[in-house]
Amino acid sequence: MSRHTRQAQFARALIELRSLVVDGSIPAGTRLTETAMAERLQLSRTPLRQAMDRLVDEGLLERIETGGCRVARFTMADILDAIEIRGVLEGTAARLAAERGISAERSAQMGDILAGLDTAVDPARFDFESYVRLNDDFHRLLPELSGSEIVAREVARASRLPAASPGAFMQGQELIPDFRTSLTRAQHQHRCIFEAILAREGTRAEALAREHARLARMNLEYITTQRPNLADRVPGLALVTE
């Protein structure tokens, strides 16, 4: 088997297994065996084992002392902590980007993303699908601006925790009252973060990025208290057991 084929099988195993866990198809606390999951996904055990190892590293699976893994359980406090961690890490990325400076190429990339987001939230031609896509682009590029592979990797890791990703609460948000106002506010924060980075204002950029992440906390609190029927549309909330 070629290296390319092995990598492709690992990628497929990781995507499919993560999806089954995050959307609740495999309930929290369920024990997973390599044999059963390999048969279910129609994959060999080697890429599946590698995928399970990765999900243990991400915190979605946990080792069992007697062998194997089980789907992790999370509390609401865990979810709030995960959002806070992402905010801290994105804040660090924004501060480092401001302190170290960014290239003209990176600046142009972010400028294009922000211009697209401006168009997406324009009341005259509101485009929710474009907003979701460009919001993901913004949050993927932000940690890269830090110039630190370590920071970028840890932001990505934190974003994979249940309900902690920047886009976790986008699904179903179109049903939330005044959600367009919420997205316009979020876009204003995006621009302020980038402006602080360009102005080399590290402390301000960090504070703004951390505050921006708290929008996810506000959306979580709204869904859990006001619209619990939307919870199944938020990736990862299926793993919350308390």
N, C-alpha and C positions, 0 to 999 in steps of 0.2 A: 504494500500500500504506500502511495506517495505521501510526502509531507503535506502537500496541498490537500489531499483527500482527508488525511487525519485532522488537519485544522478545520476543514469544512464540517466534518462529523462532530468535532468538539463544539464548534459554534452552534450547530443545529441543536445538539444536546443541551447546551447552556440556555439558549433562547427558549426552547420548548419546556424544559424543566422549570426554569424561572417563571414562565408564564403560568404553568399549572399551579405553582406555589402561590404566586402573588394574587391570582384571581380567585383563589379559594377552591379550585377544582380538587386539590389535595388538602384536606382540612388541617388546621394547626394541630400539632401533636401526633400526626400520622407517621408511623415508622415506614421508612423507604428501604427497599432491598434492591440491590443492583440488578438481580435477575428479573424481578417483576417489572422494574422501570425500563430495563433494556427491552423487554418484550413489548411493553406498552408503547414505547416510542420507536420500536423497530430499529434499534441501534445496537452496536456491539457494546460490551461492558466497559471497555477501556475509555472511550470518550464520555460515557455516562459517569464513570467514576471521577474523571477529571472535572466534569460539570458539577457533580455533587461537592467535590472539594472546593470549587470556586464559590458555590452558594454557602458553604460553611464559612468561608472567609468573608462573605458579604453579610453574614448574620441571618440568612433566611433559613438555613438548616443548622442543626446542632448535632454533635457527636453523641452517640449512646455508648456508655461504658462497656456494654456487652458486645458492641460492634454495630456498625451501620450508622444511619442518621435518622433523624425525625424532623418534621417541619416545626420550626420555632414558633413559640407563642409570644404574643406581645400584649402589653397593656396600653391604655391610652397615654399613660405617663411616658412609656417608651417611645411612642410616636412623637409626642411633644419634644422629648429629648433629642430625637433624631432630627427634627426640624431645626432645633436650636443648634445642633452640631453642624448641620449644613450651613446655617447662617454664619457661624463663627468661621468656618473654613472659607466660605465665599468672601467674607469680610477680609480675611487674611490675604486671599488672592488679590482683591481689589487694592488693598494697601500696598502690597509688594509691587503691583503693576504701576501704581502712582509713584512709588519711591524709585523704582528702577527705570521707569519710562518704557514706552512701547514703540514698536517700529511703525513707520508710515503705512506699511502693508496691513498690519494688524489694525491700525486706526481706521483705515479705509474699510476693512472687513466689518468692523463694529459699526461704522457709520452707515453702511449699506443695510445692516440688520435693523438698526434703529429707524432708518428711513422707512423700511418696510413695515415696521411696527406702527409708526405714525400713520401710515396709510390704512393699516388694518383696523385701527381704533377710530378712524375718521367717521363721525356719525353719518355722513352722507354716503359712505360706501363700506360700512362695517363688515369685516371679513374674519369671522371667528376661527375658521380653519387655518388661515394664514397666520393669525396671531399665535395659535398654539405651536405651529411649526417654527416661527421666528423666535418665539419665547424660548423654545428648546435650544435654538441656535445661539441666542444670547448667553444662556447659562452654560453652554458647552464652551464657548469662546472665552468667557470671563476668567475662569481659572487658568487658561492657557496664557492670558496676558501677564500673569505673574512671572513667567519665565522659569517656573519651577515645575519639573515633572512630578516631584513628590506631592506638591500642593494640588496639582491638577488630578493626580491619581486619587488622593484622599477625598477631594470634592466629589469625584465620580463615585467612589465607594459609599460615601455618606448619602448620596442622592439615590442609591439603590435600596436604602433601608425603607421599610414599608411606609408609604404615604409621605415620604420626605422629599421626593423629587420635585423640582420646580413646577412641573406640569401635572402633578398628582391630582390636583383639584380642578383641572380644566374640564374633565368629563363631568357633565352634569351642571357645570357652572352656568350654562345658558338658561337653566331653570331658576337660578337664584335672582331675586329682585335686585335691580340696580347693578347687575353684573357688568354691564358696559362701563358704568362709572368706575367700578372696581378695576377693570382692565386699563382704563385710561389713567387711573392713579398709579397702577403698576408700571405703565409705560413711562410716566413722568419720573418715577424712581429709577428706571433703567437709564434714562438720559442723565439724571443727576449723578448717578454712580460713574458713568463714563466721563462726564464733564469734570468730576473731581479727579479722576485718573489723569486726564489730559492736563489738568492744572497742577498736577504733582502734589495734590492734597491727600496724603495717605490716610491720616486720621479720619478725615471726613469721608473718604471713599469707603473705608472699613465700616464706619458707623452706618452709612447709607445702605450698604449691602446687607448688614445684619438686620436692619429695620425692614428691608425689602423681604427677607426670608420670613418675617413674622406674618406676612399676608397669608401664608399657608396655614399658620396657626389660627388665624381669624376664620379662614374658610373651614378648617377642621371643626372648630367650635360651633360654627353655624350649622354645619351638616349634622353633627352629633346631637345638637340640642333642638334645632328647628326642622331639619329635613332628614331624619335618619333613613328615610326610604331611598335616599341618594347614595348611601354608604357603599352599596354594592357596585357603584360606578367609579369608586376611587380605588386605584390599584393599591393593594396592600392592606386595606382595612379589613379584609376577610380574615386576616391573621390575628386580629385583635380579639382576645378572649375575655378581657376584663375591662 
